[in-house]
Amino acid sequence: MPDTRRLLDWYDAHRRDLPWRARAGSRPDPYRVWLSEIMLQQTTVATVSDYFDKFIDRWPDVHALAAAPLEAVLTEWAGLGYYARARNLHQCAQIVSAELGGQFPANPQALQTLPGIGPYTAAAVAAIAFDMAAPVLDGNIERVSARLFAVTEPLPGARKTLRPLAGQLIDNGRPGDTAQALMDLGAAICTPRAPRCGDCPLSEGCAAHRQSIAESLPRKPARKQTPTRRAATFWLERPRDGAVYFETRPAKGLLGGMLGLPCSPWESSSRNGKPPPTARAAARHAPARGPWQAVPGEVTHIFTHFRLQLTVYQCRTDTGLPDGGQWIVPADFPRHPLPTLMRKIAAHVLTPEVDPQ
């Protein structure tokens, strides 16, 4: 069994200085822990740091975030992706503020009843914010645990095995620090490639190190080919002020509830590729009558499970304009919650010499 006392000694000497992390000897703020864990879902520490600081500056506690307009929250979130997280974040803040007196539950099961909090996030908040002995299994701890116990079962199935094993690593005197120490160990020492086993405080108790298989773990299933979807999107510009027409996307689905340019359905492409939509086919989904002209080139955006390739059609007209959306001049784009995909499209149209990929 690995000696977690050595891990905690290493952590005390090498812990990362992160904006949401309490200083040694200080009590963590559950609001900051929760906010950071929601932001860190599917996102890296380097990306999240700036966003976290902006959120804290604008909404320093859960009551302030709960009172904020959803559009303001979405605007600050723009660029982080997975926008359902931002809507759940806002809804969760409102529940904690109005129904729980601003106090987050300490129990993982109670935390999971709140919007946007699943088993991992509940365990992380309970452990880090409240020092509960809850097994945390983020990507770093998953990798460290797989190597310490030489779990050769491939992911994602191995997670059922890894969760109780990660629980065995908890130091009941410092469960929150144990979780953060394992995260830091995975980020700095037990890295995906070329792990620095010679510098690891747990190497003597690491089964994968003894078997010289550390770098091969955790094992992952064979990579599937990323499917491609294609669509047309429409840049409708109003001549009198150069404003561009946006509409709110359906609440459910990718980019749900966000501002977006009108778009045709995202259709699957065949393995050998599918040609871009013709102007005639695309016009059936256009928000106004043409003339529509294709902007040279395409915009490519990678989602988790597929690649989206968009042909952009542009039209400048002041007749037959649609109702119900928003007209935004390009100079004001930064003030609106535009997803990264929409910003790519804007760059493609406004500065076509820049490759948006």
N, C-alpha and C positions, 0 to 999 in steps of 0.2 A: 504494500500500500504506500503510495507517495506520501512524503512528510509535508503536510501543508504548513507546518511551522516555518520550514525553510522558504516556502513560497511567500508567506507573509513578511518574513524578514527581507526578502528580495523586493517585495512590493513597497515596503516602507522606505527603501533606499532608492527605488527607481520608478515610483508611481508617476503616471502621466499627469500633467497639469492641464485639465480640461475645464472649459468655462462652466459646465454644469456640475462639476464634481466639488464636493465640500473639501475644505482643507483638512489636513490631518488633525484629529482631535475635535473637529467641529461637527455638529449635527447636520446631516443632509436636509435640504429643503425638498419635501415630496413634490412640490409643484415643478421645480427645476428638473428633478429626476424623471418625473413623468413626461414633461415636455421633451426632454432630450431623447428618451426612449422611443417616443412616437416619431420624432424626426429621424432617428437612426434606423428605423425600419426600412430596409432596402436601399440605404444610403450610407456613405462613408463618413467617418469622423471629420475628415478634412473638409468635406462639403458642408456638413451640418454646422460647424462652429460659427461661421458668419451669420447664418440664419438664426441660430439660437440667440446670439448677442442682440440682433435686431428685435426679435420677439420680446426678450427680457427688457430691453430699453423701452419698448412701446407698451408692453403689458407685463409689469413686474410681478403680478400675482394672479391667482386663478380668478378672482373677482373681476379684475381689469380685463382679462381675456374673455370672460363670459359676457361682459357688457359691450364688447367690440362688435361692430357690424361684421357679418360673415364675409362680405366682399372685401373688407379691409384685411381680414385674416388670409383670405385666398390670395390677395395681392402680395402680401409679405411672403406667402408660401411659394409663389410662382417660381418655377425652376427646380423645386425639390421633387416634383413628380408625385404619382400616386395620390391624386388630389382628394380621394375619399378620406385619406388620413386627416387632411385639414378640416373637412366637414365634421368628421367624428371628433376631432380635437376640440372644435368649438362647441359641439353638442355636449361632450363630456364636461368641459369647463362649466357650462351652464348648469348641468345637473349637480356637480360638486359645489358650485357657488350657491345655488338656490335651495337645494334639497339636503345637502350634507354640511352646510355651514362653512364651506371652504376647506373642509378636511377630507383628504383622500383616505379611503379605507386602508388598513394595514394588512388585511387578510387577502391572500391571492384569489380565493374564490369570490369574495366580495368585489375585488377590483375587476374581475372578469365580467361582472354585470354591467360595467360602464361601457359606453360606445368606444370602439377602436382599441380595446384592451383585450388581447388574447392571452393564451397561457404563458408564452414567453415574456411579454411585457408585464403581465401581472407578477410573475416570479421576480423579474428584475426590479420592479418598483418596490415590492415587498422586501426583498433582500437589501437593496441599496438604501432605500429611504427609511425602512423601519427595522432593519437588522433581523428580519425573519429568516429562518433556515429553509429557504425555498430554493430548489435546484434551478439554476439559470442555464440556458443553453442557447447562447448566440453563436454566430459562426466561429468566433475565436475559441470559445469554450468547447464547442463541438469538436473542433480539430484537436485541441489539447487532450480532451477526454479520449478520443479515438486512439490517440497515440499512447497515452499513459496506460491504457488497458488493452492495446493491440486489437481493437475491434476491426475486423476485416470485412464485415458485412457492409455492402455499399449503401450510400445515402440514396433516397431519403429514408428507406426502411430502417436504417441503423439508429435513427433518432429514438425509437422506443427503447433500445438497449442503452443508448448513451445518457438519457435523462437520469435514470437511477444511479448510473455510475458517476455522473457529475455531482449528484447528491452526496455520494460518499466522500467527496473532496471538501465538503463544507466544514469549516472550523466553527463550531457552535459558539465559540467566544467572540468571533468576528465574522459572521456570515456575509455581511455586506462587503467588507473588505476582501473576503475570499473571492466573491464573484468578480469584483473589479480587478483583483490581482490576476485571476485567470484570463480575463479579457486583455489585460496589459501584456501578460506573458504570450498570448497568442499573437498579439499585434507586433511585439518587439523581438521575441525569441523563437517561439514555436510557429514560425511563419509557414505559409503554404509551400514555398520552395526554399530549399537550402536552410532548414531549421538549424539554429545555432545550439546544438545539443550540449556542446562544451560549456556554454554559458548558462545553461538552464538549471535552476535550483531543484528541479524535480527529476533530473536525468537518471539518478541512481535508482529511482523507483519506476522508471518508464519502460514498459514491456516492449514497445516498438523500438526504442533505442537499443535495448539489449539484442533484439532480433535484427537490427539494422534495416528496418522497414519504415522508419518514421516518415520519410518524405513521400512514401506511397499512400499514406493515410491522411484523412479518411478517403476511402474509395468512393468513386462516383460512377453512376451509370454511364453507358456509352452516350456520347453527345448526339442528340437528334438534329437533323437538318432544320435550320430556322425557316419556317414558311414565310412567304411574301404575300402581302395584300396590296391591292392597287386601288386608287380612287382619283377623282378629280376634285379640286377645291377652287373656290371662286373668290377673286379679289375684285369686289365691286366698289368703284371709287366715284365719289360725288364731285363733279367739276368745280362747283363754286367755292369749296374749301378744301378739297383733297381728302375729305374724310372717307374712311373705309367701313363697310358694313360688317358687323359681327352679330352673331346670335348666340343665345345661351343653349348649350348642348343638353340633351336629355339628362335627367338626374342620375339615372343608372347607366353603367357602362364606362368605358374608358373616357377620361377627361369629363366625367359626368358633372353637370352643373357649371362648367367653366365656359368662358367666352371663347367662341371659335368662329372661324370663317365657314360659310356654308360649304357643304361637302356632299359628294355622292356617297353611296354605301361603300364600305371598305370590303372589296370582293377578293376572295382568295385567288391567287395566281397559280397556274400549273407549274409543275417542276421545271419545265423548260422555259418558263417565263410567259407573261401575257403582255401584249402590247399596251401602251398607254391608252386611256379612253379617247375616242375620237371626239372632235369638237361637237359633232352632231349628237353622239350618245351622251356626252357630258351635259349638253344644254338642257336635257330633260330635268336635271336637278339644279339648274341655275336659279338664283333668287330673282333674276330679272331678265328680260329679253336683251339680246346682244346689241352690238356685235362683240362676241367673245374671242379673244386671241390667246393662244397658248404661249406662256412665258417659256423661252428656251430652257431646256434642262429639266431636271426633276428634283424634288425634295425627298430625302430618305430619312426616316426616323425609326429607331430601334425601340420597340417595346419589349417587355419581358419574354413574351412567347412568339413574337413575330416581327417581321420587318414591314414597314409601311412605305410605299413609294407613291408620291403624289405628283400629278401633273397640275400645274397652276394655270387657271384661265383668268384673264384680266379683262375688265370692261370699265369704261369711263362714260357714264351717262347720267342725265338728270330726269329721265322719263321712266315711268312705270316702276318707281323705286318701292321696295318692300317696306312693310310696317312691322313693328314688334321687336326689332332688334336695336342695336346701338350703333351710332355712327361715331367713329373715333379717328381723329387726325393722327398721323404717325408720330408727331412730336409728343403726343400724350400716351403712347403705348406703354411707357414704363410705369405709368400711374394706374394701370389696370391689370387685373390678374390673368394675364395671358400665359398659357402653358408654353413650355419650351418649343413644342411643335409649331405653334402659331408664330412664335418669334423667328423660327427658322424660315417659315414661309415669307414673313415680312422681309427678312434679310435677302431672300432669294429674289423678291420682286423689286425691292428698293435699291439693292446693290448687287445686281446680277453677276458682276465680275467676281464676287466672293462665293466660293463653294460652300453651301450650307451643310454639307456632310462632314 
